[in-house]
Amino acid sequence: MSKNKKSPQILSSVRNSLRILKSFSTFEPSKKVSELSESLGLAKSTVSRLLSTLASEGFVIKDKKTNEYRLGLSVLTLGGIVTNNLEIHTEAAPVLNKLVNDTGETAHLAIMDGLDTIYIHKEECHHPVRILTHVGRRNPSYSTSSGKVLLAYSEDDTVDKVIENGLVAHTQNSITNPDELRNELEVIRQKGYSVSTEELTIGTRSVAAPIRDHTGKVVSAITVVGPIQRMKDYKIPEIGRKVIEAGKDASERLGYDERFVHRFT
């Protein structure tokens, strides 16, 4: 079979419906048929039919005043089922709570999906001034502390793909040089934790460490994030130590035994 031919097992209508759902984001929570048609390269009539079907099952909702669509509660329901059944989510939740208490900053659990990093759980701090972050939001892995930790323990070809995809500057502190990124990933492996200072968002700083599963593979990252005014330079080593300990705690809850670390690194 030619590589250009689609698998007979893949339904284009289902695939396009999923593409529509995945096109919504925190920054673009609602869209019109014309916008989806243009961005996805589909006919307006096709998009309209697919949206009507998705709406009938509660996956999207149409605003009759603006004619814009947004995600419906059915997506939230499925997301909750996935999250609640992720072992790492269940086991790491108490660790995140402790980390918030120990550092006074918001803590997150993050995983890699493709070349991006996604927060799958969040425990908010008690400060009146907080950093706005979103569970489910995709972030470029090379511009966040959690993403850099996950890249540091990824296969070389994953790092190569991130670089080939382009290191776009989100702020003046973003890493855009491939050699600089590779060097930083090596430093992260040596230190055991990663720091991101205004690499994605001005005024914020985050610190992250890896979480391993029972085989020793790094499957997630635990991170704290806050404003630079609170997360000052002199505090970072101590925060790094606490995040590393939290990562080890979460790893042990997943069955990881540090005595066998040499077998997997």
C-alpha positions as CSV (number, residue, x, y, z in Angstrom):
1,M,0.0,0.0,0.0
2,S,1.3,3.5,-0.8
3,K,2.2,5.6,2.2
4,N,0.1,8.4,0.8
5,K,-3.1,6.4,0.9
6,K,-5.2,6.7,4.1
7,S,-5.8,3.6,6.2
8,P,-9.3,2.1,5.4
9,Q,-9.8,1.9,9.2
10,I,-9.6,5.7,9.7
11,L,-12.8,7.6,9.2
12,S,-12.3,11.1,7.9
13,S,-15.4,12.4,9.6
14,V,-14.3,11.2,13.0
15,R,-10.8,12.5,12.4
16,N,-12.0,15.9,11.4
17,S,-14.4,16.0,14.4
18,L,-11.4,15.4,16.7
19,R,-9.4,18.1,14.8
20,I,-12.2,20.6,15.5
21,L,-12.2,19.7,19.2
22,K,-8.4,20.0,19.4
23,S,-8.5,23.4,17.7
24,F,-10.0,25.1,20.8
25,S,-7.6,26.5,23.3
26,T,-7.4,28.7,26.4
27,F,-6.5,31.6,24.1
28,E,-9.2,30.7,21.5
29,P,-12.1,29.3,23.6
30,S,-14.7,30.0,20.9
31,K,-14.6,30.0,17.1
32,K,-16.9,30.5,14.1
33,V,-17.5,28.0,11.3
34,S,-15.6,30.2,8.9
35,E,-12.5,30.3,11.2
36,L,-12.5,26.6,11.7
37,S,-13.0,26.1,7.9
38,E,-10.0,28.2,7.1
39,S,-7.6,26.9,9.8
40,L,-8.5,23.2,9.2
41,G,-8.7,23.4,5.4
42,L,-12.3,22.0,5.4
43,A,-15.4,23.2,3.5
44,K,-17.7,25.3,5.6
45,S,-20.6,22.9,5.0
46,T,-18.5,20.0,6.3
47,V,-17.5,22.0,9.4
48,S,-21.1,23.0,10.0
49,R,-22.3,19.4,9.8
50,L,-19.6,18.1,12.1
51,L,-20.3,20.9,14.7
52,S,-24.0,20.1,14.6
53,T,-23.2,16.5,15.4
54,L,-20.8,17.4,18.2
55,A,-23.3,19.8,19.6
56,S,-26.0,17.1,19.7
57,E,-23.8,15.1,22.0
58,G,-22.8,18.0,24.2
59,F,-19.2,18.3,23.0
60,V,-19.6,21.8,21.7
61,I,-22.1,24.6,22.4
62,K,-23.3,27.3,20.0
63,D,-23.8,30.8,21.1
64,K,-26.9,31.9,19.2
65,K,-26.0,35.6,19.5
66,T,-22.4,35.4,18.1
67,N,-22.8,32.1,16.1
68,E,-19.5,31.0,17.8
69,Y,-18.9,27.5,19.1
70,R,-17.1,26.6,22.3
71,L,-16.4,23.3,24.1
72,G,-19.3,21.7,25.9
73,L,-19.5,19.8,29.3
74,S,-19.1,16.4,27.6
75,V,-15.4,17.2,27.0
76,L,-15.0,18.2,30.7
77,T,-16.7,14.9,31.8
78,L,-14.3,12.8,29.7
79,G,-11.3,14.8,30.8
80,G,-12.3,14.2,34.4
81,I,-12.5,10.5,33.9
82,V,-9.0,10.4,32.3
83,T,-7.5,12.5,35.0
84,N,-9.0,10.6,37.9
85,N,-7.8,7.3,36.4
86,L,-4.2,8.4,35.8
87,E,-2.1,6.6,38.4
88,I,0.4,9.4,38.4
89,H,-2.3,12.0,39.0
90,T,-3.7,10.0,42.0
91,E,-0.4,9.2,43.6
92,A,1.1,12.7,43.1
93,A,-1.8,14.8,44.4
94,P,-0.8,14.6,48.1
95,V,2.8,15.4,47.1
96,L,1.7,18.5,45.3
97,N,-0.2,19.7,48.4
98,K,2.8,19.3,50.5
99,L,5.0,21.1,48.0
100,V,2.6,24.1,48.1
101,N,2.8,24.2,51.8
102,D,6.6,23.8,51.8
103,T,7.3,26.5,49.2
104,G,4.2,28.8,49.4
105,E,3.9,28.7,45.6
106,T,1.5,27.0,43.2
107,A,2.5,23.4,42.2
108,H,1.8,21.5,39.0
109,L,2.1,18.1,37.5
110,A,3.2,18.1,33.8
111,I,3.6,15.5,31.1
112,M,4.8,15.6,27.5
113,D,2.4,15.2,24.7
114,G,4.2,15.2,21.3
115,L,6.6,18.0,21.5
116,D,4.6,20.1,24.0
117,T,4.2,20.0,27.8
118,I,0.8,19.9,29.4
119,Y,-0.2,20.5,33.0
120,I,-2.5,17.7,34.1
121,H,-2.9,18.8,37.7
122,K,-2.6,22.0,39.7
123,E,-2.6,22.9,43.4
124,E,-3.0,26.6,44.0
125,C,-1.0,28.6,46.6
126,H,-2.7,30.8,49.1
127,H,-1.0,34.1,48.1
128,P,-3.4,36.8,47.0
129,V,-1.2,37.4,43.9
130,R,-1.0,34.3,41.8
131,I,0.4,33.2,38.5
132,L,-2.3,32.4,35.9
133,T,-1.8,28.9,34.7
134,H,-4.2,26.4,33.1
135,V,-4.6,22.6,33.4
136,G,-4.7,21.2,29.9
137,R,-2.8,24.1,28.3
138,R,0.0,23.2,25.9
139,N,3.3,24.9,26.4
140,P,6.5,24.7,24.4
141,S,8.7,22.2,26.2
142,Y,11.9,24.2,25.7
143,S,10.5,27.3,27.4
144,T,9.3,25.9,30.7
145,S,11.1,24.2,33.6
146,S,8.8,21.2,33.5
147,G,9.3,20.8,29.7
148,K,13.1,21.1,30.0
149,V,13.1,18.5,32.7
150,L,11.1,16.1,30.5
151,L,13.4,16.9,27.5
152,A,16.5,16.3,29.6
153,Y,15.4,12.7,30.2
154,S,13.9,12.1,26.8
155,E,15.5,10.2,23.9
156,D,17.9,12.2,21.7
157,D,15.5,12.1,18.7
158,T,12.8,13.9,20.8
159,V,15.2,16.8,21.5
160,D,16.1,16.8,17.8
161,K,12.5,17.0,16.8
162,V,11.9,19.9,19.1
163,I,14.8,21.8,17.6
164,E,13.8,20.9,14.1
165,N,10.3,22.2,14.8
166,G,11.8,25.6,15.7
167,L,12.9,27.3,18.9
168,V,10.6,30.4,18.8
169,A,11.3,33.3,21.1
170,H,8.4,34.0,23.5
171,T,10.4,36.5,25.5
172,Q,13.9,37.9,25.4
173,N,14.9,35.1,27.7
174,S,13.6,32.2,25.6
175,I,16.2,29.7,24.4
176,T,16.5,29.9,20.7
177,N,19.9,28.4,20.1
178,P,20.1,24.6,19.8
179,D,23.5,24.3,21.4
180,E,22.4,26.4,24.3
181,L,19.3,24.1,24.8
182,R,21.4,20.9,24.7
183,N,23.9,22.4,27.2
184,E,21.1,23.4,29.5
185,L,19.6,19.9,29.3
186,E,23.0,18.5,30.4
187,V,23.1,20.8,33.4
188,I,19.6,19.8,34.4
189,R,20.7,16.1,34.4
190,Q,23.6,17.0,36.6
191,K,21.7,19.2,39.1
192,G,18.5,17.1,39.1
193,Y,16.2,20.1,38.6
194,S,15.4,22.8,36.1
195,V,14.8,26.6,36.3
196,S,12.9,28.7,33.9
197,T,13.0,32.5,34.4
198,E,10.8,34.6,32.2
199,E,11.3,32.2,29.3
200,L,7.6,31.9,28.5
201,T,5.9,34.6,30.5
202,I,7.4,37.9,31.8
203,G,7.6,38.2,35.5
204,T,7.4,34.4,36.3
205,R,9.9,31.8,37.4
206,S,9.4,28.1,37.8
207,V,11.5,25.2,39.2
208,A,10.8,21.5,38.2
209,A,12.2,18.0,38.9
210,P,11.5,14.6,37.3
211,I,9.1,11.9,38.4
212,R,9.9,8.3,37.5
213,D,7.7,5.3,37.2
214,H,8.5,1.8,38.6
215,T,10.9,1.1,35.7
216,G,12.9,4.2,36.3
217,K,11.6,6.0,33.3
218,V,10.8,9.7,33.7
219,V,7.1,10.0,33.0
220,S,6.2,13.4,34.4
221,A,7.6,16.6,36.0
222,I,6.6,18.3,39.3
223,T,7.0,22.0,39.3
224,V,6.4,25.2,41.3
225,V,5.7,28.5,39.7
226,G,5.4,32.0,41.0
227,P,6.4,35.6,40.5
228,I,10.0,36.6,40.5
229,Q,9.4,39.0,43.3
230,R,8.8,36.0,45.6
231,M,11.0,33.4,43.9
232,K,14.2,35.4,44.2
233,D,17.6,34.1,43.1
234,Y,18.9,33.2,46.5
235,K,15.8,31.0,47.2
236,I,16.2,28.9,44.1
237,P,18.7,26.3,45.4
238,E,16.4,25.6,48.4
239,I,13.3,25.4,46.2
240,G,15.2,23.1,43.9
241,R,16.0,20.8,46.8
242,K,12.3,20.7,47.9
243,V,11.1,20.0,44.3
244,I,13.6,17.2,43.9
245,E,12.4,15.6,47.2
246,A,8.8,16.0,46.0
247,G,9.7,14.3,42.7
248,K,11.4,11.4,44.6
249,D,8.3,11.1,46.8
250,A,6.0,10.9,43.9
251,S,8.3,8.4,42.1
252,E,8.3,6.1,45.1
253,R,4.5,6.2,45.2
254,L,4.6,5.0,41.6
255,G,6.8,2.1,42.7
256,Y,10.2,3.5,41.8
257,D,13.2,2.2,43.9
258,E,16.2,4.5,43.8
259,R,18.5,1.6,44.6
260,F,18.0,0.5,41.0
261,V,18.5,3.8,39.3
262,H,21.7,2.7,37.6
263,R,19.8,0.2,35.6
264,F,17.7,2.8,33.9
265,T,19.9,5.8,33.4
